[in-house]
Every structure is written in C-alpha cells, then in structure tokens.
C-alpha cells in the first residue's frame, strides 16, 4: 500500500473535525454531522493519534497505531477517547475545552527495524522522525516521534522510554525476544 501524505488543508480539516467530535460528544450528542465532500484520503485506512494538551501539559492521547479503520472513523473515535477514556486522566469537562489544544498525528504503517544485533537499534533510530513501538509477549508500548524531541531524548533514551511505556524494563530492547518497530507521522496542530 502506497502512503500518500495529507495536504496542510486536509490536516487542518482533521483537527477541526476532532474538535467538533469532542464538543458534540461532551454535549451529549450521539451523532456528528461530518462536512460534505470529505477528501478521498479520509476513507483510506490509516493509523492515527489524537493528543490533547491543556496549558502545555498532556491532557489525553489515544489512537490507532495500525491502519485498521478508515481515517475519518479512526479520527472521530480517537478524539472522543482522548477526551473521555485516557486512563491517565479524568474525562475532559465541557468548560475545559477553551483551554485545550488538539494535535492530530497521521501515521505511516509500522515496520520492523531490522538489525544484526539489538545494540544497533539506537544507531538506526532517527530522533524526531521515527516513532517507536516496542513489543514483547503481550506487552506493547508506543511513543510518537514528537515525544523524543519534546523531552530532549537521544535514540537510546527514546528506546528505553518506549520499553517502559510497554511496562517492560528500560533495557528490554537488548532481549532478542523483543521486537522494535518504527513509523513516521504527519503532525497537525490547531494553530497551524
């Protein structure tokens, strides 16, 4: 499957729809009226994450790493879930909406990182470009590409933190049973 990047206007529309979905849901509406003539790319299956920030702090982040649903469906579900179902935070209240900024990350399909030895992982990870998924057994952790940049991590710190996000020891990527995947993201902000 060829990955076609979204245009800036398509990204702006995604962010606008994410806000509409959250607002409608918090008002108690069961239906969201989507704009007519959505771009064709919105019907393609894509991975997506919706991140909410309040006063510069994380307020919710939920998404789909794999391209299992049409982009528009995944967007609406992830937006509502980021506002109401992130277990790290209480649900967003309607009065908070004016203080919340929305970011939408549209992902490329995850691909395994192939290395001769696990010690090579930090050498092939591009900080600020690659997002990571670490998987061992049932444990799985994901960090978006922008997280490493926001925290000022190098590639090894990024790997360690992704391991910990999976609930695994920070050096678990050295274990040959651990699988490491990379993906990229197009990131759209409300203020773009």
PyMOL commands that set and color helices and strands:
alter all, ss='L'
color gray80, all
select helices_A, chain A and resi 8-26+40-43+71-84+94-99+118-124+145-151+155-165+172-174
alter helices_A, ss='H'
color red, helices_A
select strands_A, chain A and resi 47-54+57-64+100-107+111-112+131-136+139-143+179-183+185-189
alter strands_A, ss='S'
color yellow, strands_A
deselect
rebuild
show_as cartoon
